[in-house]
Amino acid sequence: MKLTETRFENFILHTLFVACMVVCGLILTAMVASKPAPVELATKMTLSNPVSTLLASAPSACMLPVSNTICLRTAG
């Protein structure tokens, strides 16, 4: 059996297709099977830490150098 150019291209395309399907399957399996650690943002906002104390640590000047920018500042 002589390997012609058409058969070689067909073999390479089939091999590439199988390799892509295997890689996609591995990625999908990793995404479905992974169990990421939960992010605990709610613990930072407790009753002893209201929003005003969090805003007090924000910079007092607007950090955006663009004109016509609205910067929010706390009263004080």
Beta strands, then each sheet from edge to edge (+ up, - down):
end
